[in-house]
Amino acid sequence: MGEEASARHAQNRAVELTLLLSVPCLIAFLIVPELIMRALFARGAFTAADAQAAGATLAAYAVGLLPFVLFDLSKIAVAAALVVGALIGSLVVGGLWQRPETGSALAATEVTEGISAAAVRLDAYQATFAIDEKNLSPEVAERHLTMRVWFEAPERFRLDVVDHTDYPTTTTPTELRLVVDGSTWYAAGPAPCATATCPQRESVVRNRLPFSTHAPTPTDLVLPISTLADADRVTVLGRGSVLGRPAVRVEVPFERAEPLFPFLSIGGDWRPFFPNDRVRIWLDERSWFPLRWEVYPATGAERDAWALRFGLPDEPALRSVFSVTALDVSLDAPDAGVFDIPATTWSQDQGARSVRLGNVQREAGFEPVAPRTVGGLDRYRVVLPRDDAGGTLVAYADGLAFLNLGETRTWNGDAPFGPVGVQAEEIPLTGGGVAYYEPSSDDHGRRVSIHAAGTDLYLESNLPRSELLAAAAALPVQGLPMPEAWRLRQIGVATVERVSLEAARASVPFPIELPTTLPAGFGLASVELVDAGYGAGVTLYLRDRDADAGIGTIRLHLEAATALPPATSATQSTVDVAGVGGRFTPDRSQLEWIRDGVYRSLDAPGLELEELLAIATSIGPERDEAGG
């Protein structure tokens, strides 16, 4: 009896002690879970939204805390406590049963399609952002700036950057202004220089072409149309909230996200960024406005060597080095005076002369063709460009979406009309005829050139590829194949001819195998025969369907040979390509090797050695060797 009383007493004391220790924790977990997670983890890649979600999970698991500590820690009790917490956690934050608004999976294509749809609905916008920068220099470890953005469709835009940094020495602050008012473009800021104090620089462009890429409007700050144009290179990380708005977080490499950082090129002094640094972007899930974007350092020896060249300190991969955060966002129309262009003494003239549509025939000598559909866009401006083509340019727009249609009746160039090259992809149009297509790049939107009887045209747009091709097919012309004068050209001692893949295979004594491993979205765009006097070779051009920015064009050249050509760079190194000796030239991102009497050269400006090797080992015999 005495032993039973002692045991009961000991058990009661254990329960009391357990409650004394666990109840305060339980209360804290239920009342301030987000504060706890922020204090413990909210730094680097772990954002405030992550802390909010983790705090909700912590509160859910707190329900199982008392059963866990009061009962015997057997496997059954542990499992029961975890299951209870997991089930309630699922209901709270979206686990086994996800709430549609915060927990359901979101595909990258939904993001890009949502942005494209939002672009045509946006008439006005204004916002304020905080910019925080780390490691500008050894003397300036952190900088703090604000940025204001105003937009009014279709081509009125303003960006102001104000520098709030307290510099240790006399320094010209990075204060910038960019104003676009239709046909006039203005930019001002400190000119780049090697000293701490730099002179101010102003640039003005008048008679600007509609949606000019040489005097651009950085509207990705409003909607990241260019940054997130290619769903194949967008990684969706999850959902949360920013500014109290439901938001989705995505990630792209810095080289794809450059349109979100237009201030870097306007003027002033900024830290450098590695092309593969990761940019994480929070998007308003209803409007698709960018609400916050942060740059995280990439990892690897190449990034480390690059950082050493720029004198950067050690930068952990989980800590952001640059962030832009929205402080307020509004759809109110900006005041009219916001877009006034400051008076200057000098300006550049792009020579675009606006005319009324009814006067075009008299001014240009012909009536421009018009598509039956332009993706729902309205005609915005008609201009006569100042160039040798003697053509017209009709611009269509709605919101942030645009399409330029250029035409000439006197084209005598040696390549397709417009910003389209001879390696462009030939596309059959619905209804007949062909067009030549190139994806968007750092300098241009997606574009199509059409060569027809008596006229040449090009279309350039930020519309999705399918809508651009639909507009091209809606033109009342029949696109013809490239004439021989464009397909056949002389480059030095080599004769280069654009041909079909079937014609190339019939013209060379070796097999032409396409790689089966390529970056997502890439495919064969065009093929050329190259004859430099010692037998025909073949060059294959592989391109992304949507966006060239970042990786660029992948070129695969093949020709009969028994030895690699002489080395042309001091930085070349020997590498193994599926069991044969190869050579890598990093400054050209070029991989060379020989197999079965065929020399192969693979290059792409935006790919590293490991990525080139993956492509190389997926080609014909290499694929067989690599697979064992």
ABEGO torsion letter per residue (X at the ends): XAAAAAAAAAAAAAAAAAAAAAAAAAAAAAABAAAAAAAAABBEABBAAAAAAAAAAAAAAAAAAAAAAABBBBAAAAAAAAAAAAAAAAAAAGBABBBAAAABBBBAAAAAAAAAAAAAABABBBBBBBBBBBGABAABABBBBBBBBBBBOABBBBBBBBBABBBABBBBBBBBBBBBBEABBBBBEBBBBABABBBBBBBBBBGBBBGBAABBBBAAAABBAAAAABAAABBBAEBBBBGGBBBBBBBBBAAAAAAABAAAAAEEBBBBBBAABBBBBBBBAAAGBBABBBBBBBBEAAAAAAAAAAGBBBBBAABBABBBBBABBBABBBBAAAABBBBBABBBBAGBBBBBAAAAAAAAGBBBBBBABAGGBBBABBBBBBBAAGBBBBBBBBEABBBBBBBBAABABABBBEBBBAABBBBBBBGEEBBBBBBBBAABBBBBBBBBBGBBBBBBBABBAAAAAAAAAABABBBBBBBAAAABBBBEABBBBBBBAAAAAAABABBBBBBABBBBGBBBABBBBBBAGAEBBBBBBBBBAABABGAEBBBBBBBBBABBBBBABAABBBBBBGGBBBBBBAAAGBBBBBBGGBBBBBBBAABBAAAAAAAAAABEAAAAAAAX
